[in-house]
């Protein structure tokens, strides 16, 4: 490097304003020069990203967008709405940022595949929404109560969740959340049998006591 180049104290790459580090280049361009023999070397993924950005910008001018999965260029109405786009992209994509990355057909196909591979997940999401809406507790609240009860029904002490009242009497996957119908507060987790038993007596303490007396007398 000549004295003139050293005195310049700037990167030799045109347009780069970073200070000189070595071999006439700034730190970034010198790393690329040392590693790949070219200060302007660019990772293939970055080249691909720039090419996609240029392609999307041209498509957006005509009200089109490229699906990230199938690669088809489709009209905006072939995509669902989204709010995940970056502020930077909103400057050049002419509204395409407010659309999903995947077209409607690809989204449906992915959702179907996801449901087939993880059938339990959608049941879990539905259950979580149900206990939140019906009892005002979260799945974390449920887990905390389950641990406190050592994984057993709070009345009979069984670890068996029991069976539902459904048409086929299917096994429950979780304990029932027992709550006071008058006050609304959650009292604990019960197996299906105990929960049905309390429900049959409508939480009437007097009736329950009479039932106990009846059983004791009969015995």
C-alpha positions as CSV (number, residue, x, y, z in Angstrom):
1,X,0.0,0.0,0.0
2,X,1.4,3.4,-0.9
3,X,1.7,6.3,1.5
4,X,-1.1,8.1,-0.4
5,X,-3.4,5.2,0.2
6,X,-2.5,5.0,3.9
7,X,-3.1,8.8,4.3
8,X,-6.5,8.4,2.8
9,X,-7.6,6.3,5.8
10,X,-10.7,5.2,4.0
11,X,-12.0,2.0,2.4
12,X,-10.8,1.5,-1.2
13,X,-14.3,0.2,-2.2
14,X,-16.2,2.9,-4.1
15,X,-19.1,4.3,-2.1
16,X,-17.9,2.8,1.3
17,X,-17.4,5.4,3.9
18,X,-16.0,3.0,6.6
19,X,-12.4,3.7,7.9
20,X,-9.4,1.9,6.5
21,X,-8.4,-1.3,8.4
22,X,-6.1,-3.4,6.3
23,X,-5.1,-4.1,2.6
24,X,-6.8,-0.8,1.7
25,X,-10.2,-1.9,2.9
26,X,-12.5,-1.5,5.9
27,X,-13.0,-4.4,8.2
28,X,-16.0,-5.9,6.4
29,X,-14.5,-5.6,2.9
30,X,-11.1,-6.8,4.1
31,X,-12.7,-9.9,5.6
32,X,-14.4,-10.7,2.3
33,X,-11.1,-10.0,0.5
34,X,-9.1,-12.3,2.8
35,X,-11.7,-15.1,2.8
36,X,-12.9,-15.1,-0.8
37,X,-10.3,-13.0,-2.7
38,X,-12.9,-10.3,-3.5
39,X,-13.8,-7.4,-1.3
40,X,-17.2,-7.3,-3.0
41,X,-17.9,-11.0,-2.4
42,X,-21.5,-11.6,-1.5
43,X,-23.0,-14.7,0.2
44,X,-25.3,-16.6,-2.2
45,X,-28.2,-16.2,0.2
46,X,-27.8,-12.5,0.1
47,X,-27.7,-12.5,-3.7
48,X,-30.8,-14.6,-3.7
49,X,-32.6,-12.2,-1.3
50,X,-31.7,-9.2,-3.4
51,X,-33.0,-10.9,-6.5
52,X,-36.3,-11.8,-4.8
53,X,-36.7,-8.3,-3.6
54,X,-36.2,-6.9,-7.1
55,X,-38.6,-9.4,-8.5
56,X,-41.3,-8.7,-5.8
57,X,-41.0,-5.0,-6.4
58,X,-41.7,-5.3,-10.1
59,X,-44.6,-7.6,-9.4
60,X,-46.1,-5.3,-6.8
61,X,-46.2,-2.5,-9.3
62,X,-48.7,-4.6,-11.3
63,X,-50.7,-5.7,-8.2
64,X,-49.0,-9.1,-8.1
65,X,-47.1,-11.1,-5.5
66,X,-44.9,-14.2,-5.6
67,X,-45.9,-17.0,-3.2
68,X,-42.9,-18.1,-1.2
69,X,-43.9,-21.8,-1.4
70,X,-45.2,-22.5,-4.9
71,X,-43.3,-19.6,-6.5
72,X,-46.3,-18.5,-8.6
73,X,-46.9,-14.8,-9.3
74,X,-50.5,-14.2,-8.3
75,X,-52.8,-11.2,-7.9
76,X,-53.0,-9.6,-4.4
77,X,-56.5,-11.1,-3.8
78,X,-54.9,-14.6,-3.9
79,X,-53.3,-13.9,-0.5
80,X,-54.8,-13.3,2.9
81,X,-54.1,-10.2,4.9
82,X,-51.2,-9.9,7.3
83,X,-49.6,-7.3,9.5
84,X,-46.2,-8.9,9.8
85,X,-44.4,-6.8,7.1
86,X,-41.4,-4.7,8.0
87,X,-41.4,-0.9,7.8
88,X,-38.5,-1.1,5.3
89,X,-40.5,-3.4,2.9
90,X,-43.5,-1.1,3.0
91,X,-41.5,1.6,1.3
92,X,-41.1,-0.4,-1.9
93,X,-43.7,-3.2,-2.1
94,X,-46.8,-1.1,-2.8
95,X,-49.0,-2.8,-0.3
96,X,-47.8,-6.4,-0.8
97,X,-46.3,-6.3,2.8
98,X,-49.8,-6.3,4.2
99,X,-50.4,-9.7,2.6
100,X,-49.4,-13.2,3.7
101,X,-46.1,-14.7,2.4
102,X,-48.0,-17.7,1.0
103,X,-51.0,-17.8,-1.3
104,X,-54.3,-19.1,-0.1
105,X,-54.0,-22.5,-1.7
106,X,-50.5,-23.1,-0.1
107,X,-51.7,-21.9,3.3
108,X,-54.6,-24.3,3.2
109,X,-52.3,-27.2,2.2
110,X,-49.9,-26.3,5.0
111,X,-52.6,-26.0,7.6
112,X,-54.0,-29.4,6.5
113,X,-50.6,-31.0,6.7
114,X,-50.0,-29.4,10.1
115,X,-53.3,-30.7,11.5
116,X,-52.5,-34.2,10.2
117,X,-49.1,-34.3,11.7
118,X,-50.1,-32.7,15.0
119,X,-53.8,-33.6,15.7
120,X,-53.2,-33.1,19.4
121,X,-52.2,-29.4,19.0
122,X,-55.6,-28.2,17.8
123,X,-57.3,-30.1,20.6
124,X,-55.0,-28.4,23.1
125,X,-55.6,-25.0,21.7
126,X,-59.4,-25.5,21.8
127,X,-59.2,-26.9,25.4
128,X,-57.1,-23.9,26.5
129,X,-59.6,-21.4,25.0
130,X,-62.4,-23.4,26.6
131,X,-61.1,-23.3,30.2
132,X,-60.2,-19.6,29.8
133,X,-63.7,-18.7,28.6
134,X,-65.7,-21.0,31.0
135,X,-63.6,-20.8,34.1
136,X,-61.3,-17.8,33.7
137,X,-58.1,-19.9,34.2
138,X,-55.1,-20.5,31.9
139,X,-53.4,-23.7,31.1
140,X,-50.7,-22.7,33.5
141,X,-53.3,-22.4,36.3
142,X,-54.5,-25.9,35.4
143,X,-51.0,-27.4,35.5
144,X,-50.3,-25.7,38.9
145,X,-53.5,-27.2,40.4
146,X,-52.7,-30.6,38.9
147,X,-49.3,-30.6,40.5
148,X,-50.8,-29.4,43.9
149,X,-53.2,-32.4,43.7
150,X,-50.4,-34.7,42.8
151,X,-52.2,-35.6,39.6
152,X,-55.2,-37.0,41.4
153,X,-58.9,-36.2,41.7
154,X,-59.5,-33.9,44.6
155,X,-62.4,-36.0,45.9
156,X,-61.7,-39.7,45.2
157,X,-57.9,-39.5,44.7
158,X,-57.9,-41.5,41.5
159,X,-55.4,-40.7,38.7
160,X,-57.9,-41.9,36.1
161,X,-59.6,-39.0,34.4
162,X,-62.7,-41.1,33.7
163,X,-65.0,-41.0,30.7
164,X,-67.1,-38.2,29.2
165,X,-70.9,-38.2,28.9
166,X,-70.4,-38.3,25.1
167,X,-72.1,-40.7,22.7
168,X,-69.1,-43.1,22.8
169,X,-68.1,-42.6,26.4
170,X,-64.6,-41.6,25.3
171,X,-61.7,-41.4,27.8
172,X,-61.0,-37.9,29.1
173,X,-57.5,-36.4,28.4
174,X,-57.6,-34.1,31.4
175,X,-59.4,-33.7,34.7
176,X,-62.7,-31.7,34.8
177,X,-62.4,-28.2,36.1
178,X,-64.9,-28.0,39.0
179,X,-66.3,-24.5,39.9
180,X,-69.0,-23.0,41.9
181,X,-71.9,-22.2,39.7
182,X,-73.1,-19.4,42.0
183,X,-69.8,-17.7,42.9
184,X,-67.9,-18.7,39.8
185,X,-64.7,-19.6,41.6
186,X,-62.7,-22.7,40.6
187,X,-62.6,-25.3,43.4
188,X,-60.3,-27.9,42.0
189,X,-59.8,-30.7,39.4
190,X,-62.1,-33.7,39.5
191,X,-62.4,-37.0,37.6
192,X,-65.4,-37.2,35.3
193,X,-67.3,-39.4,37.7
194,X,-66.9,-37.1,40.7
195,X,-67.7,-34.1,38.6
196,X,-70.9,-35.7,37.3
197,X,-71.8,-36.7,40.9
198,X,-71.5,-33.1,42.2
199,X,-73.5,-31.9,39.2
200,X,-76.3,-34.4,39.8
201,X,-76.7,-32.9,43.3
202,X,-76.4,-29.3,42.0
203,X,-73.8,-28.6,44.7
204,X,-76.6,-29.0,47.4
205,X,-74.7,-29.8,50.6
206,X,-77.9,-30.9,52.4
207,X,-78.8,-33.3,49.7
208,X,-75.3,-34.7,49.6
209,X,-75.3,-35.2,53.4
210,X,-78.6,-37.0,53.1
211,X,-77.2,-39.3,50.5
212,X,-74.2,-40.0,52.8
213,X,-76.6,-40.8,55.7
214,X,-78.7,-43.1,53.4
215,X,-75.6,-45.1,52.4
216,X,-74.5,-45.4,56.0
217,X,-77.9,-46.6,57.1
218,X,-78.1,-49.1,54.3
219,X,-74.7,-50.4,55.1
